[in-house]
Amino acid sequence: MYKEDRLPQNAKEGILFLLIISIISVNTIAPIIMGLERGFSLENYFETLKIIPFMWVIVVLLVRLVAGPLVGKIMPKFVGQTDGFNARILLNTLLNVTVLSVLLTIIGTWVGTRQISIQPFQNFLHIWPRNFGVAFWIELLIAQPIARFAMKKLHARQKAENANS
């Protein structure tokens, strides 16, 4: 993606951006999906808290090793030179959430039930659209805007520091 103050400019900022998004996403999406699956209760929420660290590691690995490279190859086929920032972000979010929600519908079930089974495949068409919807709207309305705001503030501070030196 082209240089933009709302996006990371280097690897260090990329890690910060990923951490912000992944921590927000895992701490909101997992409890909501578990609540929809098992019912919303304190007991289910505390059960979800036990798996969040594992899910966070899995999400970060999937973003870096699978979704990021795959979306990076797909994006140029759909994005034109005249497409604006918001269009690019929306498409990028849509593609990333699609890839991750497909994988995490399966892997998340395995982690949540603490067993590898064919259950997520049997229920995939019932579960995935719901998981995608939850993840997409959390990413679009909460996680991504907060991470972009943090990048914008970071870059503004860097510019101010450079102007003062």
Phi and psi in radians as a Rosetta constraint file:
Dihedral C 1 N 2 CA 2 C 2 CIRCULARHARMONIC -1.194 0.35
Dihedral N 2 CA 2 C 2 N 3 CIRCULARHARMONIC 2.875 0.35
Dihedral C 2 N 3 CA 3 C 3 CIRCULARHARMONIC -1.152 0.35
Dihedral N 3 CA 3 C 3 N 4 CIRCULARHARMONIC 2.234 0.35
Dihedral C 3 N 4 CA 4 C 4 CIRCULARHARMONIC -2.650 0.35
Dihedral N 4 CA 4 C 4 N 5 CIRCULARHARMONIC 2.348 0.35
Dihedral C 4 N 5 CA 5 C 5 CIRCULARHARMONIC -1.067 0.35
Dihedral N 5 CA 5 C 5 N 6 CIRCULARHARMONIC -0.392 0.35
Dihedral C 5 N 6 CA 6 C 6 CIRCULARHARMONIC -1.504 0.35
Dihedral N 6 CA 6 C 6 N 7 CIRCULARHARMONIC 0.019 0.35
Dihedral C 6 N 7 CA 7 C 7 CIRCULARHARMONIC -2.157 0.35
Dihedral N 7 CA 7 C 7 N 8 CIRCULARHARMONIC 2.729 0.35
Dihedral C 7 N 8 CA 8 C 8 CIRCULARHARMONIC -1.079 0.35
Dihedral N 8 CA 8 C 8 N 9 CIRCULARHARMONIC 2.527 0.35
Dihedral C 8 N 9 CA 9 C 9 CIRCULARHARMONIC -1.867 0.35
Dihedral N 9 CA 9 C 9 N 10 CIRCULARHARMONIC -0.199 0.35
Dihedral C 9 N 10 CA 10 C 10 CIRCULARHARMONIC -2.656 0.35
Dihedral N 10 CA 10 C 10 N 11 CIRCULARHARMONIC 3.105 0.35
Dihedral C 10 N 11 CA 11 C 11 CIRCULARHARMONIC -1.103 0.35
Dihedral N 11 CA 11 C 11 N 12 CIRCULARHARMONIC -0.708 0.35
Dihedral C 11 N 12 CA 12 C 12 CIRCULARHARMONIC -1.083 0.35
Dihedral N 12 CA 12 C 12 N 13 CIRCULARHARMONIC -0.788 0.35
Dihedral C 12 N 13 CA 13 C 13 CIRCULARHARMONIC -1.167 0.35
Dihedral N 13 CA 13 C 13 N 14 CIRCULARHARMONIC -0.607 0.35
Dihedral C 13 N 14 CA 14 C 14 CIRCULARHARMONIC -1.070 0.35
Dihedral N 14 CA 14 C 14 N 15 CIRCULARHARMONIC -0.696 0.35
Dihedral C 14 N 15 CA 15 C 15 CIRCULARHARMONIC -1.150 0.35
Dihedral N 15 CA 15 C 15 N 16 CIRCULARHARMONIC -0.784 0.35
Dihedral C 15 N 16 CA 16 C 16 CIRCULARHARMONIC -1.048 0.35
Dihedral N 16 CA 16 C 16 N 17 CIRCULARHARMONIC -0.786 0.35
Dihedral C 16 N 17 CA 17 C 17 CIRCULARHARMONIC -1.028 0.35
Dihedral N 17 CA 17 C 17 N 18 CIRCULARHARMONIC -0.834 0.35
Dihedral C 17 N 18 CA 18 C 18 CIRCULARHARMONIC -1.086 0.35
Dihedral N 18 CA 18 C 18 N 19 CIRCULARHARMONIC -0.734 0.35
Dihedral C 18 N 19 CA 19 C 19 CIRCULARHARMONIC -1.084 0.35
Dihedral N 19 CA 19 C 19 N 20 CIRCULARHARMONIC -0.792 0.35
Dihedral C 19 N 20 CA 20 C 20 CIRCULARHARMONIC -1.045 0.35
Dihedral N 20 CA 20 C 20 N 21 CIRCULARHARMONIC -0.905 0.35
Dihedral C 20 N 21 CA 21 C 21 CIRCULARHARMONIC -1.107 0.35
Dihedral N 21 CA 21 C 21 N 22 CIRCULARHARMONIC -0.807 0.35
Dihedral C 21 N 22 CA 22 C 22 CIRCULARHARMONIC -1.188 0.35
Dihedral N 22 CA 22 C 22 N 23 CIRCULARHARMONIC -0.672 0.35
Dihedral C 22 N 23 CA 23 C 23 CIRCULARHARMONIC -1.173 0.35
Dihedral N 23 CA 23 C 23 N 24 CIRCULARHARMONIC -0.786 0.35
Dihedral C 23 N 24 CA 24 C 24 CIRCULARHARMONIC -1.081 0.35
Dihedral N 24 CA 24 C 24 N 25 CIRCULARHARMONIC -0.823 0.35
Dihedral C 24 N 25 CA 25 C 25 CIRCULARHARMONIC -1.082 0.35
Dihedral N 25 CA 25 C 25 N 26 CIRCULARHARMONIC -0.879 0.35
Dihedral C 25 N 26 CA 26 C 26 CIRCULARHARMONIC -1.126 0.35
Dihedral N 26 CA 26 C 26 N 27 CIRCULARHARMONIC -0.646 0.35
Dihedral C 26 N 27 CA 27 C 27 CIRCULARHARMONIC -1.390 0.35
Dihedral N 27 CA 27 C 27 N 28 CIRCULARHARMONIC -0.158 0.35
Dihedral C 27 N 28 CA 28 C 28 CIRCULARHARMONIC -1.970 0.35
Dihedral N 28 CA 28 C 28 N 29 CIRCULARHARMONIC -0.827 0.35
Dihedral C 28 N 29 CA 29 C 29 CIRCULARHARMONIC -1.146 0.35
Dihedral N 29 CA 29 C 29 N 30 CIRCULARHARMONIC -0.840 0.35
Dihedral C 29 N 30 CA 30 C 30 CIRCULARHARMONIC -1.027 0.35
Dihedral N 30 CA 30 C 30 N 31 CIRCULARHARMONIC -0.851 0.35
Dihedral C 30 N 31 CA 31 C 31 CIRCULARHARMONIC -1.097 0.35
Dihedral N 31 CA 31 C 31 N 32 CIRCULARHARMONIC -0.653 0.35
Dihedral C 31 N 32 CA 32 C 32 CIRCULARHARMONIC -1.152 0.35
Dihedral N 32 CA 32 C 32 N 33 CIRCULARHARMONIC -0.813 0.35
Dihedral C 32 N 33 CA 33 C 33 CIRCULARHARMONIC -1.120 0.35
Dihedral N 33 CA 33 C 33 N 34 CIRCULARHARMONIC -0.738 0.35
Dihedral C 33 N 34 CA 34 C 34 CIRCULARHARMONIC -1.106 0.35
Dihedral N 34 CA 34 C 34 N 35 CIRCULARHARMONIC -0.680 0.35
Dihedral C 34 N 35 CA 35 C 35 CIRCULARHARMONIC -1.115 0.35
Dihedral N 35 CA 35 C 35 N 36 CIRCULARHARMONIC -0.730 0.35
Dihedral C 35 N 36 CA 36 C 36 CIRCULARHARMONIC -1.164 0.35
Dihedral N 36 CA 36 C 36 N 37 CIRCULARHARMONIC -0.595 0.35
Dihedral C 36 N 37 CA 37 C 37 CIRCULARHARMONIC -1.321 0.35
Dihedral N 37 CA 37 C 37 N 38 CIRCULARHARMONIC -0.812 0.35
Dihedral C 37 N 38 CA 38 C 38 CIRCULARHARMONIC -2.003 0.35
Dihedral N 38 CA 38 C 38 N 39 CIRCULARHARMONIC -0.084 0.35
Dihedral C 38 N 39 CA 39 C 39 CIRCULARHARMONIC 1.784 0.35
Dihedral N 39 CA 39 C 39 N 40 CIRCULARHARMONIC 2.579 0.35
Dihedral C 39 N 40 CA 40 C 40 CIRCULARHARMONIC -1.536 0.35
Dihedral N 40 CA 40 C 40 N 41 CIRCULARHARMONIC 1.955 0.35
Dihedral C 40 N 41 CA 41 C 41 CIRCULARHARMONIC -2.671 0.35
Dihedral N 41 CA 41 C 41 N 42 CIRCULARHARMONIC 2.812 0.35
Dihedral C 41 N 42 CA 42 C 42 CIRCULARHARMONIC -1.089 0.35
Dihedral N 42 CA 42 C 42 N 43 CIRCULARHARMONIC -0.655 0.35
Dihedral C 42 N 43 CA 43 C 43 CIRCULARHARMONIC -1.056 0.35
Dihedral N 43 CA 43 C 43 N 44 CIRCULARHARMONIC -0.825 0.35
Dihedral C 43 N 44 CA 44 C 44 CIRCULARHARMONIC -1.165 0.35
Dihedral N 44 CA 44 C 44 N 45 CIRCULARHARMONIC -0.625 0.35
Dihedral C 44 N 45 CA 45 C 45 CIRCULARHARMONIC -1.131 0.35
Dihedral N 45 CA 45 C 45 N 46 CIRCULARHARMONIC -0.789 0.35
Dihedral C 45 N 46 CA 46 C 46 CIRCULARHARMONIC -1.142 0.35
Dihedral N 46 CA 46 C 46 N 47 CIRCULARHARMONIC -0.575 0.35
Dihedral C 46 N 47 CA 47 C 47 CIRCULARHARMONIC -1.143 0.35
Dihedral N 47 CA 47 C 47 N 48 CIRCULARHARMONIC -0.676 0.35
Dihedral C 47 N 48 CA 48 C 48 CIRCULARHARMONIC -1.123 0.35
Dihedral N 48 CA 48 C 48 N 49 CIRCULARHARMONIC -0.692 0.35
Dihedral C 48 N 49 CA 49 C 49 CIRCULARHARMONIC -1.024 0.35
Dihedral N 49 CA 49 C 49 N 50 CIRCULARHARMONIC -0.497 0.35
Dihedral C 49 N 50 CA 50 C 50 CIRCULARHARMONIC -1.213 0.35
Dihedral N 50 CA 50 C 50 N 51 CIRCULARHARMONIC -0.524 0.35
Dihedral C 50 N 51 CA 51 C 51 CIRCULARHARMONIC -1.700 0.35
Dihedral N 51 CA 51 C 51 N 52 CIRCULARHARMONIC -0.212 0.35
Dihedral C 51 N 52 CA 52 C 52 CIRCULARHARMONIC -0.980 0.35
Dihedral N 52 CA 52 C 52 N 53 CIRCULARHARMONIC -0.764 0.35
Dihedral C 52 N 53 CA 53 C 53 CIRCULARHARMONIC -1.047 0.35
Dihedral N 53 CA 53 C 53 N 54 CIRCULARHARMONIC -0.675 0.35
Dihedral C 53 N 54 CA 54 C 54 CIRCULARHARMONIC -1.174 0.35
Dihedral N 54 CA 54 C 54 N 55 CIRCULARHARMONIC -0.756 0.35
Dihedral C 54 N 55 CA 55 C 55 CIRCULARHARMONIC -1.128 0.35
Dihedral N 55 CA 55 C 55 N 56 CIRCULARHARMONIC -0.639 0.35
Dihedral C 55 N 56 CA 56 C 56 CIRCULARHARMONIC -1.090 0.35
Dihedral N 56 CA 56 C 56 N 57 CIRCULARHARMONIC -0.796 0.35
Dihedral C 56 N 57 CA 57 C 57 CIRCULARHARMONIC -1.072 0.35
Dihedral N 57 CA 57 C 57 N 58 CIRCULARHARMONIC -0.771 0.35
Dihedral C 57 N 58 CA 58 C 58 CIRCULARHARMONIC -1.084 0.35
Dihedral N 58 CA 58 C 58 N 59 CIRCULARHARMONIC -0.787 0.35
Dihedral C 58 N 59 CA 59 C 59 CIRCULARHARMONIC -1.064 0.35
Dihedral N 59 CA 59 C 59 N 60 CIRCULARHARMONIC -0.835 0.35
Dihedral C 59 N 60 CA 60 C 60 CIRCULARHARMONIC -1.052 0.35
Dihedral N 60 CA 60 C 60 N 61 CIRCULARHARMONIC -0.775 0.35
Dihedral C 60 N 61 CA 61 C 61 CIRCULARHARMONIC -1.109 0.35
Dihedral N 61 CA 61 C 61 N 62 CIRCULARHARMONIC -0.744 0.35
Dihedral C 61 N 62 CA 62 C 62 CIRCULARHARMONIC -1.144 0.35
Dihedral N 62 CA 62 C 62 N 63 CIRCULARHARMONIC -0.673 0.35
Dihedral C 62 N 63 CA 63 C 63 CIRCULARHARMONIC -1.105 0.35
Dihedral N 63 CA 63 C 63 N 64 CIRCULARHARMONIC -0.850 0.35
Dihedral C 63 N 64 CA 64 C 64 CIRCULARHARMONIC -1.263 0.35
Dihedral N 64 CA 64 C 64 N 65 CIRCULARHARMONIC -0.655 0.35
Dihedral C 64 N 65 CA 65 C 65 CIRCULARHARMONIC -1.726 0.35
Dihedral N 65 CA 65 C 65 N 66 CIRCULARHARMONIC -0.428 0.35
Dihedral C 65 N 66 CA 66 C 66 CIRCULARHARMONIC -2.097 0.35
Dihedral N 66 CA 66 C 66 N 67 CIRCULARHARMONIC -1.154 0.35
Dihedral C 66 N 67 CA 67 C 67 CIRCULARHARMONIC -1.101 0.35
Dihedral N 67 CA 67 C 67 N 68 CIRCULARHARMONIC -0.835 0.35
Dihedral C 67 N 68 CA 68 C 68 CIRCULARHARMONIC -0.985 0.35
Dihedral N 68 CA 68 C 68 N 69 CIRCULARHARMONIC -0.963 0.35
Dihedral C 68 N 69 CA 69 C 69 CIRCULARHARMONIC -1.085 0.35
Dihedral N 69 CA 69 C 69 N 70 CIRCULARHARMONIC -0.699 0.35
Dihedral C 69 N 70 CA 70 C 70 CIRCULARHARMONIC -1.147 0.35
Dihedral N 70 CA 70 C 70 N 71 CIRCULARHARMONIC -0.841 0.35
Dihedral C 70 N 71 CA 71 C 71 CIRCULARHARMONIC -1.137 0.35
Dihedral N 71 CA 71 C 71 N 72 CIRCULARHARMONIC -0.624 0.35
Dihedral C 71 N 72 CA 72 C 72 CIRCULARHARMONIC -1.047 0.35
Dihedral N 72 CA 72 C 72 N 73 CIRCULARHARMONIC -0.559 0.35
Dihedral C 72 N 73 CA 73 C 73 CIRCULARHARMONIC -1.433 0.35
Dihedral N 73 CA 73 C 73 N 74 CIRCULARHARMONIC -0.541 0.35
Dihedral C 73 N 74 CA 74 C 74 CIRCULARHARMONIC -1.415 0.35
Dihedral N 74 CA 74 C 74 N 75 CIRCULARHARMONIC -0.687 0.35
Dihedral C 74 N 75 CA 75 C 75 CIRCULARHARMONIC -0.892 0.35
Dihedral N 75 CA 75 C 75 N 76 CIRCULARHARMONIC -0.845 0.35
Dihedral C 75 N 76 CA 76 C 76 CIRCULARHARMONIC -1.058 0.35
Dihedral N 76 CA 76 C 76 N 77 CIRCULARHARMONIC -0.407 0.35
Dihedral C 76 N 77 CA 77 C 77 CIRCULARHARMONIC -1.274 0.35
Dihedral N 77 CA 77 C 77 N 78 CIRCULARHARMONIC -0.372 0.35
Dihedral C 77 N 78 CA 78 C 78 CIRCULARHARMONIC -1.962 0.35
Dihedral N 78 CA 78 C 78 N 79 CIRCULARHARMONIC -0.334 0.35
Dihedral C 78 N 79 CA 79 C 79 CIRCULARHARMONIC -1.695 0.35
Dihedral N 79 CA 79 C 79 N 80 CIRCULARHARMONIC 2.280 0.35
Dihedral C 79 N 80 CA 80 C 80 CIRCULARHARMONIC -1.740 0.35
Dihedral N 80 CA 80 C 80 N 81 CIRCULARHARMONIC 2.884 0.35
Dihedral C 80 N 81 CA 81 C 81 CIRCULARHARMONIC -1.109 0.35
Dihedral N 81 CA 81 C 81 N 82 CIRCULARHARMONIC -0.488 0.35
Dihedral C 81 N 82 CA 82 C 82 CIRCULARHARMONIC -1.566 0.35
Dihedral N 82 CA 82 C 82 N 83 CIRCULARHARMONIC -0.071 0.35
Dihedral C 82 N 83 CA 83 C 83 CIRCULARHARMONIC -1.190 0.35
Dihedral N 83 CA 83 C 83 N 84 CIRCULARHARMONIC 2.353 0.35
Dihedral C 83 N 84 CA 84 C 84 CIRCULARHARMONIC -1.432 0.35
Dihedral N 84 CA 84 C 84 N 85 CIRCULARHARMONIC 3.078 0.35
Dihedral C 84 N 85 CA 85 C 85 CIRCULARHARMONIC -1.003 0.35
Dihedral N 85 CA 85 C 85 N 86 CIRCULARHARMONIC -0.856 0.35
Dihedral C 85 N 86 CA 86 C 86 CIRCULARHARMONIC -1.110 0.35
Dihedral N 86 CA 86 C 86 N 87 CIRCULARHARMONIC -0.678 0.35
Dihedral C 86 N 87 CA 87 C 87 CIRCULARHARMONIC -1.118 0.35
Dihedral N 87 CA 87 C 87 N 88 CIRCULARHARMONIC -0.742 0.35
Dihedral C 87 N 88 CA 88 C 88 CIRCULARHARMONIC -1.129 0.35
Dihedral N 88 CA 88 C 88 N 89 CIRCULARHARMONIC -0.766 0.35
Dihedral C 88 N 89 CA 89 C 89 CIRCULARHARMONIC -1.123 0.35
Dihedral N 89 CA 89 C 89 N 90 CIRCULARHARMONIC -0.754 0.35
Dihedral C 89 N 90 CA 90 C 90 CIRCULARHARMONIC -1.078 0.35
Dihedral N 90 CA 90 C 90 N 91 CIRCULARHARMONIC -0.804 0.35
Dihedral C 90 N 91 CA 91 C 91 CIRCULARHARMONIC -1.138 0.35
Dihedral N 91 CA 91 C 91 N 92 CIRCULARHARMONIC -0.748 0.35
Dihedral C 91 N 92 CA 92 C 92 CIRCULARHARMONIC -1.064 0.35
Dihedral N 92 CA 92 C 92 N 93 CIRCULARHARMONIC -0.775 0.35
Dihedral C 92 N 93 CA 93 C 93 CIRCULARHARMONIC -1.120 0.35
Dihedral N 93 CA 93 C 93 N 94 CIRCULARHARMONIC -0.799 0.35
Dihedral C 93 N 94 CA 94 C 94 CIRCULARHARMONIC -1.013 0.35
Dihedral N 94 CA 94 C 94 N 95 CIRCULARHARMONIC -0.816 0.35
Dihedral C 94 N 95 CA 95 C 95 CIRCULARHARMONIC -1.187 0.35
Dihedral N 95 CA 95 C 95 N 96 CIRCULARHARMONIC -0.786 0.35
Dihedral C 95 N 96 CA 96 C 96 CIRCULARHARMONIC -1.089 0.35
Dihedral N 96 CA 96 C 96 N 97 CIRCULARHARMONIC -0.793 0.35
Dihedral C 96 N 97 CA 97 C 97 CIRCULARHARMONIC -1.145 0.35
Dihedral N 97 CA 97 C 97 N 98 CIRCULARHARMONIC -0.635 0.35
Dihedral C 97 N 98 CA 98 C 98 CIRCULARHARMONIC -1.072 0.35
Dihedral N 98 CA 98 C 98 N 99 CIRCULARHARMONIC -0.896 0.35
Dihedral C 98 N 99 CA 99 C 99 CIRCULARHARMONIC -1.074 0.35
Dihedral N 99 CA 99 C 99 N 100 CIRCULARHARMONIC -0.868 0.35
Dihedral C 99 N 100 CA 100 C 100 CIRCULARHARMONIC -1.169 0.35
Dihedral N 100 CA 100 C 100 N 101 CIRCULARHARMONIC -0.678 0.35
Dihedral C 100 N 101 CA 101 C 101 CIRCULARHARMONIC -1.196 0.35
Dihedral N 101 CA 101 C 101 N 102 CIRCULARHARMONIC -0.603 0.35
Dihedral C 101 N 102 CA 102 C 102 CIRCULARHARMONIC -1.092 0.35
Dihedral N 102 CA 102 C 102 N 103 CIRCULARHARMONIC -0.881 0.35
Dihedral C 102 N 103 CA 103 C 103 CIRCULARHARMONIC -1.172 0.35
Dihedral N 103 CA 103 C 103 N 104 CIRCULARHARMONIC -0.745 0.35
Dihedral C 103 N 104 CA 104 C 104 CIRCULARHARMONIC -1.339 0.35
Dihedral N 104 CA 104 C 104 N 105 CIRCULARHARMONIC -0.361 0.35
Dihedral C 104 N 105 CA 105 C 105 CIRCULARHARMONIC -1.089 0.35
Dihedral N 105 CA 105 C 105 N 106 CIRCULARHARMONIC -0.622 0.35
Dihedral C 105 N 106 CA 106 C 106 CIRCULARHARMONIC -1.444 0.35
Dihedral N 106 CA 106 C 106 N 107 CIRCULARHARMONIC -0.974 0.35
Dihedral C 106 N 107 CA 107 C 107 CIRCULARHARMONIC -1.157 0.35
Dihedral N 107 CA 107 C 107 N 108 CIRCULARHARMONIC -0.700 0.35
Dihedral C 107 N 108 CA 108 C 108 CIRCULARHARMONIC -1.060 0.35
Dihedral N 108 CA 108 C 108 N 109 CIRCULARHARMONIC -0.669 0.35
Dihedral C 108 N 109 CA 109 C 109 CIRCULARHARMONIC -1.118 0.35
Dihedral N 109 CA 109 C 109 N 110 CIRCULARHARMONIC -0.741 0.35
Dihedral C 109 N 110 CA 110 C 110 CIRCULARHARMONIC -1.095 0.35
Dihedral N 110 CA 110 C 110 N 111 CIRCULARHARMONIC -0.765 0.35
Dihedral C 110 N 111 CA 111 C 111 CIRCULARHARMONIC -1.173 0.35
Dihedral N 111 CA 111 C 111 N 112 CIRCULARHARMONIC -0.774 0.35
Dihedral C 111 N 112 CA 112 C 112 CIRCULARHARMONIC -1.112 0.35
Dihedral N 112 CA 112 C 112 N 113 CIRCULARHARMONIC -0.659 0.35
Dihedral C 112 N 113 CA 113 C 113 CIRCULARHARMONIC -1.608 0.35
Dihedral N 113 CA 113 C 113 N 114 CIRCULARHARMONIC -0.117 0.35
Dihedral C 113 N 114 CA 114 C 114 CIRCULARHARMONIC 1.044 0.35
Dihedral N 114 CA 114 C 114 N 115 CIRCULARHARMONIC 0.594 0.35
Dihedral C 114 N 115 CA 115 C 115 CIRCULARHARMONIC -2.751 0.35
Dihedral N 115 CA 115 C 115 N 116 CIRCULARHARMONIC 2.549 0.35
Dihedral C 115 N 116 CA 116 C 116 CIRCULARHARMONIC -1.578 0.35
Dihedral N 116 CA 116 C 116 N 117 CIRCULARHARMONIC 2.148 0.35
Dihedral C 116 N 117 CA 117 C 117 CIRCULARHARMONIC -2.550 0.35
Dihedral N 117 CA 117 C 117 N 118 CIRCULARHARMONIC 3.097 0.35
Dihedral C 117 N 118 CA 118 C 118 CIRCULARHARMONIC -1.565 0.35
Dihedral N 118 CA 118 C 118 N 119 CIRCULARHARMONIC -0.010 0.35
Dihedral C 118 N 119 CA 119 C 119 CIRCULARHARMONIC -0.892 0.35
Dihedral N 119 CA 119 C 119 N 120 CIRCULARHARMONIC -0.830 0.35
Dihedral C 119 N 120 CA 120 C 120 CIRCULARHARMONIC -1.116 0.35
Dihedral N 120 CA 120 C 120 N 121 CIRCULARHARMONIC -0.468 0.35
Dihedral C 120 N 121 CA 121 C 121 CIRCULARHARMONIC -1.305 0.35
Dihedral N 121 CA 121 C 121 N 122 CIRCULARHARMONIC -0.666 0.35
Dihedral C 121 N 122 CA 122 C 122 CIRCULARHARMONIC -1.165 0.35
Dihedral N 122 CA 122 C 122 N 123 CIRCULARHARMONIC -0.603 0.35
Dihedral C 122 N 123 CA 123 C 123 CIRCULARHARMONIC -1.799 0.35
Dihedral N 123 CA 123 C 123 N 124 CIRCULARHARMONIC 0.141 0.35
Dihedral C 123 N 124 CA 124 C 124 CIRCULARHARMONIC -0.965 0.35
Dihedral N 124 CA 124 C 124 N 125 CIRCULARHARMONIC -0.872 0.35
Dihedral C 124 N 125 CA 125 C 125 CIRCULARHARMONIC -1.159 0.35
Dihedral N 125 CA 125 C 125 N 126 CIRCULARHARMONIC -0.381 0.35
Dihedral C 125 N 126 CA 126 C 126 CIRCULARHARMONIC -1.488 0.35
Dihedral N 126 CA 126 C 126 N 127 CIRCULARHARMONIC -0.678 0.35
Dihedral C 126 N 127 CA 127 C 127 CIRCULARHARMONIC -1.535 0.35
Dihedral N 127 CA 127 C 127 N 128 CIRCULARHARMONIC -0.731 0.35
Dihedral C 127 N 128 CA 128 C 128 CIRCULARHARMONIC -1.024 0.35
Dihedral N 128 CA 128 C 128 N 129 CIRCULARHARMONIC -0.800 0.35
Dihedral C 128 N 129 CA 129 C 129 CIRCULARHARMONIC -1.026 0.35
Dihedral N 129 CA 129 C 129 N 130 CIRCULARHARMONIC -0.676 0.35
Dihedral C 129 N 130 CA 130 C 130 CIRCULARHARMONIC -1.132 0.35
Dihedral N 130 CA 130 C 130 N 131 CIRCULARHARMONIC -0.834 0.35
Dihedral C 130 N 131 CA 131 C 131 CIRCULARHARMONIC -1.062 0.35
Dihedral N 131 CA 131 C 131 N 132 CIRCULARHARMONIC -0.747 0.35
Dihedral C 131 N 132 CA 132 C 132 CIRCULARHARMONIC -1.042 0.35
Dihedral N 132 CA 132 C 132 N 133 CIRCULARHARMONIC -0.838 0.35
Dihedral C 132 N 133 CA 133 C 133 CIRCULARHARMONIC -1.036 0.35
Dihedral N 133 CA 133 C 133 N 134 CIRCULARHARMONIC -0.811 0.35
Dihedral C 133 N 134 CA 134 C 134 CIRCULARHARMONIC -1.062 0.35
Dihedral N 134 CA 134 C 134 N 135 CIRCULARHARMONIC -0.875 0.35
Dihedral C 134 N 135 CA 135 C 135 CIRCULARHARMONIC -1.122 0.35
Dihedral N 135 CA 135 C 135 N 136 CIRCULARHARMONIC -0.754 0.35
Dihedral C 135 N 136 CA 136 C 136 CIRCULARHARMONIC -1.058 0.35
Dihedral N 136 CA 136 C 136 N 137 CIRCULARHARMONIC -0.837 0.35
Dihedral C 136 N 137 CA 137 C 137 CIRCULARHARMONIC -1.254 0.35
Dihedral N 137 CA 137 C 137 N 138 CIRCULARHARMONIC -0.605 0.35
Dihedral C 137 N 138 CA 138 C 138 CIRCULARHARMONIC -1.106 0.35
Dihedral N 138 CA 138 C 138 N 139 CIRCULARHARMONIC -0.802 0.35
Dihedral C 138 N 139 CA 139 C 139 CIRCULARHARMONIC -1.093 0.35
Dihedral N 139 CA 139 C 139 N 140 CIRCULARHARMONIC -0.842 0.35
Dihedral C 139 N 140 CA 140 C 140 CIRCULARHARMONIC -1.215 0.35
Dihedral N 140 CA 140 C 140 N 141 CIRCULARHARMONIC -0.674 0.35
Dihedral C 140 N 141 CA 141 C 141 CIRCULARHARMONIC -1.763 0.35
Dihedral N 141 CA 141 C 141 N 142 CIRCULARHARMONIC -0.349 0.35
Dihedral C 141 N 142 CA 142 C 142 CIRCULARHARMONIC -2.147 0.35
Dihedral N 142 CA 142 C 142 N 143 CIRCULARHARMONIC -1.148 0.35
Dihedral C 142 N 143 CA 143 C 143 CIRCULARHARMONIC -1.119 0.35
Dihedral N 143 CA 143 C 143 N 144 CIRCULARHARMONIC -0.916 0.35
Dihedral C 143 N 144 CA 144 C 144 CIRCULARHARMONIC -1.108 0.35
Dihedral N 144 CA 144 C 144 N 145 CIRCULARHARMONIC -0.823 0.35
Dihedral C 144 N 145 CA 145 C 145 CIRCULARHARMONIC -1.065 0.35
Dihedral N 145 CA 145 C 145 N 146 CIRCULARHARMONIC -0.666 0.35
Dihedral C 145 N 146 CA 146 C 146 CIRCULARHARMONIC -1.148 0.35
Dihedral N 146 CA 146 C 146 N 147 CIRCULARHARMONIC -0.764 0.35
Dihedral C 146 N 147 CA 147 C 147 CIRCULARHARMONIC -1.138 0.35
Dihedral N 147 CA 147 C 147 N 148 CIRCULARHARMONIC -0.707 0.35
Dihedral C 147 N 148 CA 148 C 148 CIRCULARHARMONIC -1.180 0.35
Dihedral N 148 CA 148 C 148 N 149 CIRCULARHARMONIC -0.644 0.35
Dihedral C 148 N 149 CA 149 C 149 CIRCULARHARMONIC -1.098 0.35
Dihedral N 149 CA 149 C 149 N 150 CIRCULARHARMONIC -0.753 0.35
Dihedral C 149 N 150 CA 150 C 150 CIRCULARHARMONIC -1.074 0.35
Dihedral N 150 CA 150 C 150 N 151 CIRCULARHARMONIC -0.732 0.35
Dihedral C 150 N 151 CA 151 C 151 CIRCULARHARMONIC -1.135 0.35
Dihedral N 151 CA 151 C 151 N 152 CIRCULARHARMONIC -0.733 0.35
Dihedral C 151 N 152 CA 152 C 152 CIRCULARHARMONIC -1.081 0.35
Dihedral N 152 CA 152 C 152 N 153 CIRCULARHARMONIC -0.765 0.35
Dihedral C 152 N 153 CA 153 C 153 CIRCULARHARMONIC -1.144 0.35
Dihedral N 153 CA 153 C 153 N 154 CIRCULARHARMONIC -0.730 0.35
Dihedral C 153 N 154 CA 154 C 154 CIRCULARHARMONIC -1.054 0.35
Dihedral N 154 CA 154 C 154 N 155 CIRCULARHARMONIC -0.804 0.35
Dihedral C 154 N 155 CA 155 C 155 CIRCULARHARMONIC -1.196 0.35
Dihedral N 155 CA 155 C 155 N 156 CIRCULARHARMONIC -0.636 0.35
Dihedral C 155 N 156 CA 156 C 156 CIRCULARHARMONIC -1.124 0.35
Dihedral N 156 CA 156 C 156 N 157 CIRCULARHARMONIC -0.721 0.35
Dihedral C 156 N 157 CA 157 C 157 CIRCULARHARMONIC -1.137 0.35
Dihedral N 157 CA 157 C 157 N 158 CIRCULARHARMONIC -0.733 0.35
Dihedral C 157 N 158 CA 158 C 158 CIRCULARHARMONIC -1.086 0.35
Dihedral N 158 CA 158 C 158 N 159 CIRCULARHARMONIC -0.728 0.35
Dihedral C 158 N 159 CA 159 C 159 CIRCULARHARMONIC -1.125 0.35
Dihedral N 159 CA 159 C 159 N 160 CIRCULARHARMONIC -0.697 0.35
Dihedral C 159 N 160 CA 160 C 160 CIRCULARHARMONIC -1.136 0.35
Dihedral N 160 CA 160 C 160 N 161 CIRCULARHARMONIC -0.721 0.35
Dihedral C 160 N 161 CA 161 C 161 CIRCULARHARMONIC -1.136 0.35
Dihedral N 161 CA 161 C 161 N 162 CIRCULARHARMONIC -0.720 0.35
Dihedral C 161 N 162 CA 162 C 162 CIRCULARHARMONIC -1.165 0.35
Dihedral N 162 CA 162 C 162 N 163 CIRCULARHARMONIC -0.617 0.35
Dihedral C 162 N 163 CA 163 C 163 CIRCULARHARMONIC -1.224 0.35
Dihedral N 163 CA 163 C 163 N 164 CIRCULARHARMONIC -0.551 0.35
Dihedral C 163 N 164 CA 164 C 164 CIRCULARHARMONIC -1.439 0.35
Dihedral N 164 CA 164 C 164 N 165 CIRCULARHARMONIC -0.252 0.35
